[in-house]
Amino acid sequence: MKSVLSILSVLVMLACSTKNSGKDETNSKEWKEMDSFHMIMAESFHPYKDSANLAPAKTLAKEMTDEAAKWASATLPEKVDNDEIKANIQNLNKGSQGFLKLVNENAPDSVLGKSLTDLHNLFHKIQEGWYEGEEEKHEHH
């Protein structure tokens, strides 16, 4: 019985170590800062795009700025560790701060809409750099 338990313990450890190496492979296909920013951008931009509703973007402006700042200070995955992506992320960070400032100043919706659209387009430029060359492309929203 003890030998069976020992063998099972070894098999469980091997299975777990195999899972972890598979997880590392998956992580190389994930960029958590991009994904976090994407969630907020989607919640902000799509109501505006679909029905000119800026209320969610105004509500999420601070959170978007915080996520952009985290992204700008994070280490980039090797795949996108280049000057163009770095510059785009820094510009996204500055643009997010500018959007928050416009929200806090009660800028007209036309100005907010343009700023949000510019941020969205810049985000997608970064995202395209991440998905470039992959068979499974990310759908543009």
C-alpha positions in Angstrom: 0.0 0.0 0.0 2.8 2.4 0.9 4.5 1.8 -2.4 1.3 2.4 -4.3 0.9 5.7 -2.5 4.5 6.6 -3.2 4.1 5.9 -6.9 0.8 7.9 -6.9 2.6 10.8 -5.2 5.4 10.8 -7.7 2.8 10.7 -10.6 0.9 13.6 -9.1 4.1 15.6 -8.8 5.1 14.8 -12.4 1.6 15.8 -13.6 1.8 19.1 -11.7 5.2 19.9 -13.1 4.0 19.1 -16.6 1.0 21.4 -16.1 3.3 24.2 -14.9 5.5 24.0 -18.0 2.4 24.1 -20.1 1.2 27.1 -18.2 4.5 28.9 -18.9 3.9 28.2 -22.6 0.5 29.8 -22.2 1.9 32.7 -20.3 4.1 33.5 -23.3 0.9 34.1 -25.2 -0.6 36.3 -22.6 0.2 39.9 -21.8 -1.7 40.6 -18.6 -1.2 44.4 -18.7 -2.6 44.6 -22.2 -5.5 42.4 -21.2 -6.3 44.5 -18.1 -6.2 47.7 -20.1 -8.3 46.1 -22.9 -11.1 45.2 -20.4 -11.4 48.9 -19.4 -11.1 50.2 -22.9 -13.8 47.9 -24.1 -16.2 48.9 -21.3 -15.4 52.6 -22.1 -15.2 52.7 -25.9 -18.0 50.3 -27.0 -20.9 52.2 -25.4 -19.6 55.3 -27.1 -19.0 53.6 -30.5 -22.4 51.9 -30.4 -24.6 54.7 -29.1 -22.5 57.8 -28.4 -22.7 57.0 -24.6 -19.7 58.5 -22.9 -20.9 57.9 -19.3 -19.0 54.6 -18.9 -15.8 56.2 -20.2 -16.2 59.1 -17.9 -16.8 56.7 -14.9 -13.8 54.5 -15.9 -11.4 57.3 -16.8 -9.4 57.1 -13.6 -9.2 53.3 -13.7 -8.1 53.5 -17.3 -5.4 56.0 -16.4 -4.2 53.8 -13.5 -4.0 50.7 -15.8 -2.2 52.7 -18.5 0.4 53.8 -15.9 0.9 50.2 -14.6 1.3 49.1 -18.2 3.8 51.8 -19.0 6.0 50.8 -16.0 5.7 47.1 -16.6 8.4 45.0 -18.2 7.5 44.2 -21.7 7.3 40.6 -23.0 10.3 39.9 -25.2 8.1 39.6 -28.3 7.2 43.3 -28.1 10.2 44.7 -26.3 11.0 47.3 -29.0 11.1 51.1 -29.3 7.9 51.4 -31.3 5.8 49.5 -28.7 7.5 51.3 -25.8 6.7 54.6 -27.4 3.1 53.7 -28.1 2.5 52.5 -24.5 4.0 55.7 -23.2 1.8 57.7 -25.5 -1.2 55.6 -24.4 -0.3 56.5 -20.8 -0.1 60.2 -21.6 -3.2 60.1 -23.6 -5.1 58.3 -20.8 -4.0 61.1 -18.4 -5.1 63.7 -20.9 -8.5 62.0 -21.2 -8.9 62.0 -17.4 -8.1 65.7 -17.4 -10.7 66.4 -20.0 -13.3 64.4 -18.1 -12.4 66.3 -14.9 -12.7 69.6 -16.8 -16.1 68.6 -18.2 -14.9 68.9 -21.7 -17.6 68.8 -24.5 -18.6 65.3 -25.6 -17.2 65.9 -29.0 -13.7 66.5 -27.5 -14.0 63.5 -25.2 -15.2 61.3 -28.0 -12.2 62.2 -30.2 -9.8 61.7 -27.3 -11.3 58.3 -26.5 -11.3 57.2 -30.1 -7.6 58.2 -30.4 -6.8 56.1 -27.3 -8.8 53.2 -28.7 -6.9 53.4 -32.0 -3.5 53.6 -30.3 -4.4 50.7 -28.1 -5.2 48.6 -31.2 -1.9 49.6 -32.7 -0.2 48.1 -29.7 -2.4 45.1 -29.7 -1.7 44.4 -33.4 2.0 44.4 -32.6 1.3 41.7 -30.0 -0.7 39.5 -32.3 1.4 40.1 -35.4 2.4 36.9 -37.1 0.0 34.7 -35.2 -2.4 32.5 -37.1 -5.2 33.3 -34.6 -5.6 37.0 -35.0 -7.4 39.0 -32.4 -10.7 40.4 -33.7 -10.7 44.2 -34.0 -13.4 45.8 -32.0 
